[in-house]
Amino acid sequence: LLFRLLKDAVTGFNLKIQSVDAGNMRNAIPREAFALVAVEPANAAAFGDALERWRSVFAAELKRADPEVRITLETVAAEPDGWMDDAAALRLVHAVCACPSGVMRMSDDMPDLVESSNNLAIVRAAKGVIEIQNLVRSSVDSARDDICGKLASLFTLAGADTSYDGHYPGWQPDLSSPLLQLVRQVYRERFDGDATIGAIHAGLECGIIRTAYPDVEMISFGPTIRFPHSPDERVEIGSVGRFWELLVGVLEKV
């Protein structure tokens, strides 16, 4: 959202950018983003009007997904040096606006499951240095690599150096796994009901283990966690005991 506004202002009001600070973790969707910018006094009123228009646009777009979305403008003192040159600012705002972020492809095997996604997680710019970090996830390694290649091409065209590291290998669900059937049996015996079986779109250590031991059977289960990777993250305490009982019951039968 910030860069949609910045692109409009850079091209329409000759806005100058000194710094950008958006996001702080690769595995979290940014909750807020800040930019230190300047416009000529003659453009100040028009820039303020543009912000009001963007407030209305974002409020309408996100009235259900994020009804509390806010744009704030504060007048602050800025350092006289360190302003981004116009060409670099244009390359930055165009590249970030062109960068895909969100769901890239849904799974063909599991209903309503995301197969591949990209999170435009961090954009930092200050003192002549620009850093952009994306987190690409996919249950299909070749699809993940394809998205990474496209991102590298995009930012290379913008004049950036790119690198690729820290990936999680994909882990395809196996609903016929004997281990899964055992867990379902133990769950039914212990809790007098059927376990809900599903797949999630997340990076797990299981994918790394599967790379080293391709024939090993594995499932992932644990206590109920709400709002992971956010300041609101919490665990349902009552589920910890149920998780432990299920784990012990499975180990007794392995």
C-alpha positions as a printed NumPy array, in Angstrom:
array([[  0.   ,   0.   ,   0.   ],
       [  2.796,   2.424,   0.895],
       [  4.515,   1.928,  -2.435],
       [  1.336,   2.42 ,  -4.426],
       [  1.106,   5.801,  -2.764],
       [  4.822,   6.537,  -3.211],
       [  4.766,   5.668,  -6.907],
       [  1.872,   8.048,  -7.428],
       [  3.662,  10.801,  -5.498],
       [  7.095,  10.313,  -7.091],
       [  5.656,  10.497, -10.591],
       [  2.977,  13.11 ,  -9.865],
       [  4.508,  15.486,  -7.319],
       [  8.265,  14.992,  -7.756],
       [  8.345,  13.507,  -4.257],
       [ 11.806,  12.896,  -2.765],
       [ 12.553,   9.82 ,  -0.654],
       [ 15.122,   9.792,   2.13 ],
       [ 14.303,   6.48 ,   3.813],
       [ 11.856,   3.581,   3.881],
       [ 11.304,   1.141,   6.748],
       [  8.745,  -1.58 ,   6.013],
       [  8.628,  -4.999,   7.667],
       [ 11.12 ,  -6.604,  10.036],
       [ 10.869, -10.398,   9.573],
       [ 10.907, -12.49 ,   6.422],
       [  8.33 , -14.934,   7.739],
       [  5.749, -12.311,   8.735],
       [  3.442, -10.133,   6.667],
       [  4.369,  -6.485,   7.385],
       [  1.916,  -4.793,   9.752],
       [  3.164,  -1.266,   9.09 ],
       [  5.457,   0.701,   6.797],
       [  7.108,   4.105,   7.096],
       [  8.757,   6.501,   4.661],
       [ 10.569,   9.793,   5.188],
       [  9.75 ,  11.937,   2.164],
       [  9.65 ,  15.553,   1.015],
       [  7.774,  17.616,  -1.554],
       [  8.252,  21.167,  -2.739],
       [  6.111,  23.687,  -0.819],
       [  4.168,  24.398,  -4.007],
       [  3.101,  20.726,  -4.148],
       [  2.317,  20.285,  -0.453],
       [ -1.425,  20.958,  -0.67 ],
       [ -1.87 ,  18.712,  -3.711],
       [  0.111,  15.967,  -1.973],
       [ -2.177,  16.226,   1.053],
       [ -5.224,  15.94 ,  -1.202],
       [ -3.699,  12.854,  -2.842],
       [ -3.251,  11.226,   0.571],
       [ -6.921,  11.79 ,   1.305],
       [ -7.842,  10.086,  -1.971],
       [ -5.622,   7.115,  -1.129],
       [ -7.227,   6.874,   2.313],
       [-10.601,   6.529,   0.621],
       [ -9.267,   4.015,  -1.915],
       [ -7.65 ,   1.783,   0.708],
       [-10.652,   2.   ,   3.038],
       [-12.936,   0.834,   0.226],
       [-10.587,  -1.946,  -0.919],
       [ -9.953,  -3.292,   2.576],
       [-13.242,  -2.618,   4.343],
       [-13.571,  -6.322,   5.175],
       [ -9.973,  -7.548,   5.211],
       [ -8.49 ,  -4.635,   7.204],
       [-11.153,  -2.114,   8.233],
       [ -8.71 ,  -0.259,  10.504],
       [ -6.133,   0.491,   7.802],
       [ -4.62 ,   3.936,   8.372],
       [ -2.451,   6.437,   6.525],
       [ -0.852,   9.083,   8.726],
       [  1.217,  12.112,   7.732],
       [  3.521,  13.897,  10.167],
       [  5.82 ,  16.866,   9.629],
       [  9.298,  16.038,  10.933],
       [ 12.813,  17.423,  10.685],
       [ 14.951,  15.607,   8.132],
       [ 18.685,  15.392,   7.579],
       [ 19.876,  17.575,   4.695],
       [ 21.802,  14.696,   3.11 ],
       [ 20.972,  11.123,   2.149],
       [ 18.106,  11.773,  -0.247],
       [ 17.618,   9.173,  -2.952],
       [ 18.251,  10.425,  -6.467],
       [ 15.233,  10.596,  -8.761],
       [ 16.276,   7.687, -10.994],
       [ 16.863,   5.354,  -8.038],
       [ 13.551,   6.361,  -6.454],
       [ 11.697,   5.589,  -9.681],
       [ 13.378,   2.192, -10.021],
       [ 12.552,   1.37 ,  -6.402],
       [  8.868,   2.294,  -6.472],
       [  8.252,   0.627,  -9.833],
       [ 10.076,  -2.574,  -8.826],
       [  8.266,  -2.911,  -5.502],
       [  4.877,  -2.185,  -7.079],
       [  5.576,  -4.822,  -9.745],
       [  6.71 ,  -7.427,  -7.197],
       [  4.025, -10.109,  -6.706],
       [  3.04 , -10.692,  -3.094],
       [  0.478, -13.193,  -1.886],
       [ -0.912, -16.419,  -3.32 ],
       [  0.745, -17.443,  -6.588],
       [ -0.886, -20.845,  -7.16 ],
       [ -3.386, -23.117,  -5.422],
       [ -2.747, -26.832,  -4.926],
       [ -4.099, -29.279,  -7.494],
       [ -4.139, -32.059,  -4.871],
       [ -5.705, -30.508,  -1.754],
       [ -8.848, -28.33 ,  -1.888],
       [ -8.382, -24.738,  -0.701],
       [ -4.66 , -25.258,  -0.035],
       [ -2.118, -22.723,  -1.264],
       [  0.682, -24.396,  -3.218],
       [  2.962, -21.412,  -3.851],
       [  3.191, -17.878,  -2.504],
       [  5.517, -14.941,  -2.074],
       [  5.699, -12.57 ,   0.87 ],
       [  7.23 ,  -9.173,   0.11 ],
       [  8.407,  -9.022,   3.687],
       [ 11.009,  -6.283,   4.089],
       [ 11.868,  -3.082,   2.241],
       [ 14.525,  -0.868,   3.79 ],
       [ 16.179,   2.137,   2.197],
       [ 18.537,   4.568,   3.922],
       [ 21.89 ,   6.272,   3.326],
       [ 22.261,   5.004,  -0.22 ],
       [ 21.498,   1.347,   0.553],
       [ 18.289,  -0.461,  -0.45 ],
       [ 17.449,  -3.916,   0.928],
       [ 14.433,  -5.959,  -0.161],
       [ 13.63 ,  -9.42 ,   1.214],
       [ 11.011, -11.83 ,  -0.091],
       [  9.969, -15.168,   1.381],
       [  8.886, -17.688,  -1.257],
       [  7.039, -20.81 ,  -0.142],
       [  5.86 , -23.782,  -2.16 ],
       [  5.169, -27.459,  -1.636],
       [  6.683, -27.991,  -5.105],
       [ 10.404, -27.221,  -5.259],
       [ 10.445, -26.478,  -8.993],
       [  7.579, -23.988,  -8.586],
       [  9.443, -22.284,  -5.744],
       [ 12.578, -22.02 ,  -7.874],
       [ 10.567, -20.588, -10.773],
       [  9.112, -17.842,  -8.577],
       [ 12.561, -17.049,  -7.182],
       [ 13.896, -16.775, -10.72 ],
       [ 11.134, -14.382, -11.719],
       [ 11.768, -12.209,  -8.671],
       [ 15.48 , -12.168,  -9.456],
       [ 14.733, -11.106, -13.039],
       [ 12.445,  -8.302, -11.855],
       [ 14.934,  -6.79 ,  -9.442],
       [ 17.867,  -7.326, -11.81 ],
       [ 16.011,  -5.213, -14.368],
       [ 15.71 ,  -2.553, -11.648],
       [ 19.498,  -2.582, -11.234],
       [ 19.696,  -4.615,  -8.023],
       [ 21.976,  -7.479,  -7.032],
       [ 20.012, -10.58 ,  -5.998],
       [ 20.731, -13.674,  -3.908],
       [ 18.763, -16.737,  -2.839],
       [ 19.177, -18.57 ,   0.477],
       [ 17.483, -20.164,   3.459],
       [ 14.799, -22.053,   1.556],
       [ 12.556, -24.757,   2.992],
       [ 12.201, -27.822,   0.739],
       [  8.676, -28.75 ,  -0.28 ],
       [  6.824, -31.531,   1.517],
       [  3.991, -33.181,  -0.387],
       [  1.132, -34.623,   1.743],
       [  0.702, -38.417,   1.716],
       [ -2.828, -39.27 ,   2.836],
       [ -2.129, -43.016,   2.44 ],
       [  0.747, -42.99 ,   4.957],
       [  0.509, -45.865,   7.507],
       [  1.808, -43.478,  10.172],
       [ -1.063, -41.111,   9.467],
       [ -3.557, -43.98 ,   9.737],
       [ -2.03 , -44.95 ,  13.095],
       [ -2.35 , -41.408,  14.427],
       [ -5.983, -41.281,  13.313],
       [ -6.64 , -44.587,  15.091],
       [ -5.031, -43.439,  18.351],
       [ -6.865, -40.119,  18.206],
       [-10.173, -41.934,  17.788],
       [ -9.401, -44.231,  20.73 ],
       [ -8.301, -41.431,  23.051],
       [-10.766, -38.668,  22.186],
       [-13.817, -40.564,  20.877],
       [-13.901, -38.737,  17.558],
       [-12.125, -38.297,  14.256],
       [ -9.074, -36.09 ,  13.879],
       [ -9.25 , -33.294,  11.339],
       [ -6.574, -33.98 ,   8.726],
       [ -5.284, -31.22 ,   6.507],
       [ -2.264, -29.538,   5.001],
       [ -1.018, -26.013,   5.645],
       [  0.994, -23.568,   3.599],
       [  4.018, -23.034,   5.832],
       [  7.709, -23.75 ,   6.102],
       [  8.39 , -26.731,   8.369],
       [ 11.491, -28.637,   9.394],
       [  9.825, -31.773,   8.008],
       [ 10.75 , -30.693,   4.482],
       [ 14.417, -30.459,   5.443],
       [ 14.327, -33.884,   7.133],
       [ 12.597, -35.41 ,   4.095],
       [ 15.458, -34.179,   1.887],
       [ 17.957, -36.211,   3.945],
       [ 15.637, -39.201,   4.457],
       [ 13.332, -39.332,   1.42 ],
       [ 11.605, -42.588,   2.428],
       [ 10.786, -41.672,   6.024],
       [  7.136, -41.362,   7.035],
       [  6.226, -38.151,   8.792],
       [  3.316, -36.076,   9.955],
       [  3.183, -32.779,  11.842],
       [  0.888, -32.136,  14.788],
       [  0.958, -30.099,  17.958],
       [ -0.978, -27.833,  20.325],
       [ -3.383, -25.293,  18.85 ],
       [ -1.617, -22.006,  18.049],
       [ -3.428, -18.825,  17.073],
       [ -2.01 , -15.896,  15.068],
       [  1.507, -17.346,  14.588],
       [  4.421, -15.028,  13.791],
       [  2.6  , -11.964,  15.065],
       [  2.524,  -9.985,  18.333],
       [ -0.837, -11.674,  19.005],
       [  0.59 , -15.224,  18.84 ],
       [ -0.834, -17.476,  21.547],
       [ -1.271, -21.156,  22.391],
       [ -4.459, -22.838,  23.587],
       [ -3.272, -24.199,  26.933],
       [ -5.881, -26.948,  27.085],
       [ -4.629, -28.376,  23.788],
       [ -1.125, -28.984,  25.182],
       [ -2.311, -31.871,  27.359],
       [ -4.298, -33.418,  24.499],
       [ -1.275, -33.156,  22.225],
       [  0.927, -34.897,  24.805],
       [ -1.609, -37.683,  25.323],
       [ -1.829, -38.274,  21.566],
       [  1.953, -38.276,  21.174],
       [  2.45 , -40.808,  23.974],
       [ -0.354, -42.982,  22.604],
       [  1.214, -43.066,  19.147],
       [  4.681, -43.861,  20.508],
       [  3.244, -46.769,  22.49 ],
       [  2.027, -48.363,  19.256],
       [  4.964, -47.626,  16.932]])
